[in-house]
Amino acid sequence: MNEPALLLTSPAPVPAAESKAEPVFAAQPALAPQRARTLFQDRPFACWIRKKLLPTILGLVFCLSMWSLITLFAHDLPGPVLTFTQCATFVRANFWGDQNRVGLPFLLLYSLTRVMVGFLLGALVAVPLGFLIGSSPTIRTALHPIIELCRPISPLAWYPVALVIFSAPALQNETLKPPTMAATFVIFICSLWPTVLNTAFGVGQISKDYMNVARMLKLSRWAIFRQIYWPATLPHIVTGLRISLSIAWMVIVAAEMLNGQDGIGFFCWDQYNAGSIDRSILAMILIGSVGLILNVVMMRLEKAVAY
């Protein structure tokens, strides 16, 4: 009676060496290409080419192709090759300007000066105002309707009002003309709202536990601001400033088209009126390049203060 049980429990011999040997020898030929692919992916320069350079080149090729297609039915629009050829000739002959024309670097400098003046004035007002709105429910309730009413208004809609205000006899100035001051005021207005709202949001995100600890330690108001409010709110402030600067650079181009003063925006509109569309495209490329540089600088600053 026990013999069948012994036969059932005894395992059959398994050729383990043969079953394990086959997958090893089958996988060996694929190791070399896989190792080469891994080495290519791990090298920083190769990764930069694959992830950064190639997508950028493909994006530029796509944009230039669309531009060329548009010129097939928009005959007044020059193509990419013709535009770059004519712009290169113009830049070589008139880069620094002459007696009748201001050079391109000076046009950019005029526009950047107006932007920075209005942007800095807006930051000086927006940051303290954001702290007040974020820390005081009464001030937040009082100013919230005004901010929500003014924020959707286009910055260019403020230009006629600013031009009337700065044309008043009491504000006349031989150095600063009303169009220049009006353009700076437009930049000031458009720089306010992103910084105000981001600063107020950052103040509102501070944990109440920090404030309770500060009261328990009997810290002064300056110590609370320096050790709690400022470090916690700084990343939000820089984010608001980055958005404000981007909007300010876009708005100054349109404002210069209205006021007719020297600047890269006026140059773009003036060349269009003169029939030189290629130079207007050159101005667009310069405007985009400067905006890209400003955004990269602010993003680096934003990463530096992030916690």
C-alpha positions as CSV (number, residue, x, y, z in Angstrom):
1,M,0.0,0.0,0.0
2,N,2.9,2.4,0.6
3,E,4.7,1.8,-2.7
4,P,2.3,3.8,-4.9
5,A,2.6,6.7,-2.5
6,L,6.3,6.6,-2.8
7,L,6.1,6.6,-6.5
8,L,3.7,9.6,-6.5
9,T,5.9,11.8,-4.3
10,S,9.2,11.1,-6.0
11,P,9.9,14.0,-8.4
12,A,10.9,13.3,-11.9
13,P,14.4,14.4,-13.0
14,V,14.4,17.8,-14.8
15,P,17.1,18.8,-17.2
16,A,17.9,22.1,-15.5
17,A,21.2,22.7,-17.3
18,E,19.5,22.6,-20.7
19,S,16.5,24.8,-19.8
20,K,18.7,27.5,-18.3
21,A,21.4,27.4,-21.0
22,E,19.1,28.3,-23.9
23,P,18.0,31.8,-22.8
24,V,21.5,32.9,-21.9
25,F,22.9,32.0,-25.3
26,A,19.9,33.5,-27.1
27,A,20.2,36.9,-25.3
28,Q,23.9,37.3,-25.9
29,P,23.8,38.7,-29.4
30,A,21.5,41.6,-28.3
31,L,23.9,42.9,-25.6
32,A,26.2,44.8,-27.9
33,P,23.6,47.1,-29.5
34,Q,21.9,47.6,-26.2
35,R,25.2,48.6,-24.5
36,A,25.9,51.1,-27.4
37,R,22.4,52.6,-27.1
38,T,22.9,53.0,-23.3
39,L,26.2,54.7,-23.8
40,F,24.7,57.1,-26.4
41,Q,21.9,57.9,-24.0
42,D,24.1,58.5,-21.0
43,R,26.4,61.0,-22.6
44,P,25.4,64.6,-21.7
45,F,26.2,66.0,-25.2
46,A,24.3,63.2,-26.9
47,C,21.3,63.7,-24.6
48,W,21.4,67.5,-25.3
49,I,21.4,66.9,-29.0
50,R,18.5,64.4,-28.8
51,K,16.3,66.3,-26.3
52,K,17.1,69.9,-27.0
53,L,18.8,70.6,-30.3
54,L,16.9,68.3,-32.6
55,P,13.4,69.4,-31.4
56,T,14.4,73.0,-31.8
57,I,15.6,72.5,-35.3
58,L,12.4,70.6,-36.2
59,G,10.4,73.5,-34.8
60,L,12.3,76.1,-36.8
61,V,12.0,74.1,-40.0
62,F,8.2,73.8,-39.4
63,C,7.8,77.5,-38.9
64,L,9.9,78.4,-42.0
65,S,7.9,75.9,-44.0
66,M,4.6,77.4,-42.9
67,W,6.0,80.9,-43.7
68,S,6.9,79.7,-47.2
69,L,3.4,78.3,-47.7
70,I,1.7,81.5,-46.7
71,T,3.8,83.5,-49.2
72,L,2.2,81.4,-52.0
73,F,-1.1,83.3,-51.6
74,A,0.1,86.4,-49.7
75,H,2.3,87.8,-52.5
76,D,3.2,91.0,-50.6
77,L,4.8,88.9,-47.8
78,P,8.5,88.1,-48.6
79,G,9.7,84.6,-48.1
80,P,12.3,83.6,-45.5
81,V,15.3,83.6,-47.9
82,L,14.4,87.0,-49.4
83,T,13.7,88.5,-45.9
84,F,16.9,87.3,-44.4
85,T,18.9,88.5,-47.4
86,Q,17.4,92.0,-47.4
87,C,17.6,92.3,-43.6
88,A,21.3,91.3,-43.6
89,T,22.0,94.0,-46.2
90,F,20.0,96.6,-44.1
91,V,21.8,95.6,-40.8
92,R,25.2,95.8,-42.4
93,A,24.5,99.3,-43.8
94,N,22.5,100.8,-40.9
95,F,23.3,98.9,-37.8
96,W,24.5,102.0,-35.9
97,G,22.3,104.4,-37.8
98,D,23.2,107.7,-39.5
99,Q,22.1,111.3,-39.5
100,N,18.6,110.4,-40.7
101,R,18.1,107.1,-38.9
102,V,18.6,105.8,-35.3
103,G,20.5,102.5,-35.1
104,L,18.9,99.3,-34.0
105,P,20.8,99.0,-30.7
106,F,19.6,102.5,-29.7
107,L,16.0,101.7,-30.7
108,L,16.1,98.7,-28.4
109,L,17.8,100.8,-25.7
110,Y,15.0,103.4,-25.8
111,S,12.3,100.7,-25.5
112,L,14.1,98.9,-22.7
113,T,14.6,102.1,-20.8
114,R,10.9,102.9,-20.9
115,V,10.0,99.3,-19.9
116,M,12.4,99.2,-17.0
117,V,11.3,102.6,-15.6
118,G,7.6,101.6,-15.7
119,F,8.4,98.1,-14.4
120,L,10.4,99.3,-11.5
121,L,7.8,101.9,-10.5
122,G,5.2,99.2,-10.7
123,A,7.2,96.8,-8.6
124,L,7.8,99.5,-5.9
125,V,4.0,99.9,-5.6
126,A,2.9,96.3,-6.2
127,V,5.0,94.5,-3.7
128,P,4.0,96.5,-0.6
129,L,0.4,96.6,-1.8
130,G,0.4,92.8,-2.1
131,F,1.7,92.4,1.4
132,L,-1.0,94.7,2.7
133,I,-3.7,92.9,0.8
134,G,-2.5,89.4,1.9
135,S,-2.0,90.3,5.5
136,S,-5.1,92.5,6.2
137,P,-8.6,91.2,5.5
138,T,-10.0,94.7,5.7
139,I,-7.7,96.1,3.0
140,R,-8.3,93.0,0.9
141,T,-12.1,93.5,1.1
142,A,-11.7,97.2,0.3
143,L,-9.3,96.8,-2.7
144,H,-10.6,93.6,-4.2
145,P,-13.4,95.1,-6.3
146,I,-11.2,97.9,-7.6
147,I,-8.5,95.4,-8.7
148,E,-11.0,93.1,-10.3
149,L,-12.5,96.1,-12.1
150,C,-9.1,97.5,-13.4
151,R,-7.3,94.3,-14.1
152,P,-9.3,93.3,-17.3
153,I,-8.8,96.7,-18.9
154,S,-6.3,96.6,-21.7
155,P,-3.1,98.5,-20.9
156,L,-3.5,100.4,-24.2
157,A,-6.9,101.7,-23.1
158,W,-5.1,103.7,-20.4
159,Y,-2.9,105.5,-23.0
160,P,-5.4,108.2,-23.9
161,V,-6.2,108.9,-20.2
162,A,-2.5,109.0,-19.4
163,L,-1.8,111.3,-22.3
164,V,-4.4,113.8,-21.1
165,I,-3.1,113.7,-17.6
166,F,0.5,114.3,-18.5
167,S,-0.4,117.0,-21.0
168,A,-1.7,119.2,-18.1
169,P,0.3,122.5,-17.7
170,A,1.3,121.5,-14.2
171,L,3.0,118.4,-15.4
172,Q,4.7,119.8,-18.5
173,N,8.4,118.9,-18.7
174,E,10.9,119.8,-21.4
175,T,12.9,116.6,-20.9
176,L,10.0,114.1,-20.5
177,K,7.4,114.7,-23.1
178,P,3.7,113.7,-22.6
179,P,3.9,110.7,-25.0
180,T,6.9,109.3,-23.2
181,M,5.4,109.7,-19.7
182,A,2.1,108.2,-21.0
183,A,3.9,105.2,-22.3
184,T,5.7,104.8,-19.0
185,F,2.4,105.0,-17.2
186,V,0.9,102.3,-19.3
187,I,3.9,100.0,-18.4
188,F,3.4,100.9,-14.8
189,I,-0.3,99.9,-14.9
190,C,0.2,96.6,-16.6
191,S,3.1,95.7,-14.2
192,L,0.9,96.1,-11.2
193,W,-1.6,93.3,-11.3
194,P,0.5,90.1,-11.7
195,T,2.9,91.2,-8.9
196,V,0.1,92.4,-6.6
197,L,-1.9,89.2,-6.9
198,N,1.1,86.8,-6.6
199,T,2.5,88.7,-3.6
200,A,-0.9,88.6,-1.9
201,F,-1.3,84.9,-2.7
202,G,2.2,84.2,-1.2
203,V,1.3,86.0,2.0
204,G,-2.0,84.1,2.3
205,Q,-0.1,80.8,2.0
206,I,2.0,81.3,5.2
207,S,1.0,78.9,7.9
208,K,-0.6,80.3,11.0
209,D,1.7,78.1,13.1
210,Y,4.6,80.3,12.1
211,M,2.7,83.4,13.3
212,N,1.7,81.7,16.6
213,V,5.4,80.9,17.2
214,A,6.4,84.4,16.4
215,R,3.8,85.8,18.9
216,M,5.0,83.3,21.5
217,L,8.6,84.5,21.0
218,K,7.4,88.1,21.1
219,L,9.1,89.0,17.8
220,S,8.9,92.5,16.6
221,R,7.0,93.4,13.3
222,W,10.3,93.8,11.5
223,A,11.6,90.5,12.7
224,I,8.3,88.8,11.6
225,F,8.6,90.4,8.2
226,R,12.3,89.5,7.8
227,Q,12.2,86.0,9.1
228,I,8.7,84.8,8.1
229,Y,7.0,87.0,5.5
230,W,9.9,87.8,3.2
231,P,11.4,84.3,2.8
232,A,8.0,82.6,2.3
233,T,6.7,85.2,-0.2
234,L,9.9,85.9,-2.3
235,P,9.3,83.0,-4.8
236,H,5.8,84.3,-5.4
237,I,7.0,87.8,-5.8
238,V,9.6,86.9,-8.4
239,T,7.0,84.9,-10.3
240,G,4.8,87.9,-10.4
241,L,7.7,90.1,-11.5
242,R,8.5,87.7,-14.4
243,I,4.9,87.8,-15.6
244,S,4.8,91.6,-15.3
245,L,8.0,92.1,-17.2
246,S,6.8,89.9,-20.1
247,I,3.6,91.8,-20.3
248,A,5.4,95.2,-20.1
249,W,7.7,94.2,-23.0
250,M,4.7,93.3,-25.1
251,V,2.8,96.5,-24.3
252,I,5.7,98.9,-24.9
253,V,5.8,97.9,-28.6
254,A,2.1,98.8,-29.1
255,A,2.5,102.0,-27.0
256,E,5.4,103.1,-29.2
257,M,3.3,102.5,-32.3
258,L,0.8,105.0,-30.8
259,N,3.1,107.7,-29.5
260,G,5.3,107.8,-32.6
261,Q,8.6,108.2,-30.7
262,D,11.8,106.3,-31.3
263,G,11.7,102.7,-30.2
264,I,11.6,99.3,-31.7
265,G,7.8,99.3,-31.7
266,F,7.7,102.6,-33.7
267,F,10.4,101.2,-36.1
268,C,8.2,98.1,-36.8
269,W,5.2,100.3,-37.6
270,D,7.1,102.9,-39.5
271,Q,8.8,100.3,-41.8
272,Y,5.3,98.8,-42.5
273,N,4.0,102.2,-43.5
274,A,7.1,102.6,-45.8
275,G,6.4,99.3,-47.5
276,S,9.4,97.4,-46.0
277,I,7.7,94.3,-44.6
278,D,11.1,92.6,-44.3
279,R,12.3,95.2,-41.9
280,S,9.1,94.9,-39.9
281,I,9.8,91.2,-39.6
282,L,13.4,92.1,-38.5
283,A,11.9,94.2,-35.7
284,M,9.6,91.3,-34.7
285,I,12.6,89.0,-34.5
286,L,14.5,91.5,-32.3
287,I,11.5,92.0,-30.1
288,G,11.1,88.2,-29.6
289,S,14.8,87.8,-28.9
290,V,14.9,90.5,-26.3
291,G,11.7,89.1,-24.7
292,L,13.3,85.6,-24.6
293,I,16.4,86.9,-22.9
294,L,14.4,88.8,-20.3
295,N,12.3,85.7,-19.6
296,V,15.3,83.4,-19.3
297,V,16.9,85.9,-16.8
298,M,13.8,86.0,-14.7
299,M,13.4,82.2,-14.8
300,R,17.0,81.8,-13.5
301,L,16.2,84.3,-10.7
302,E,13.0,82.4,-10.0
303,K,14.9,79.1,-9.6
304,A,17.5,80.8,-7.4
305,V,15.0,82.0,-4.8
306,A,12.8,78.9,-4.9
307,Y,12.6,76.8,-1.8
